[in-house]
């Protein structure tokens, strides 16, 4: 399954790590490069830095082939808009 995780805080990084370990293809998107430090060094997924509502960023993350999207940022309004 191809999954995009929006947000790489505690929840997003744990979710992305677990999904990768289960064999899924995972792209993590965050607006802050430093957030990717929450991922373990052996993380095999794709990391995309940029504005989460940007069409270009979503395409770089693989939205056209995504089976699922988890919006787990610290902004409920952004989560709702991105998930919609």
CORVENMO-V999989 format. One line per field, one symbol per residue. ss: DSSP state (H for helix, E for strand, L for the rest). phi: phi as a letter, one per 30 degrees, with the letter a starting at -180 (. if undefined). A space follows every 50 residues. Layout:
ss: ???
phi: ???
//
This chain:
ss: LEEEEELLLHHHHHHHHHHHHLLLEEEEEELLHHHHHHLLLLLLLEEEEL LLLLHHHHHHHLHHHLLEEEELLLLHHHHHHHHL
phi: .cbcccjbddddddddddddddjddbcccbdbedddddddecdcdccbcl ddcdeddddddjedcdcabccbdcbeddeddddd
//
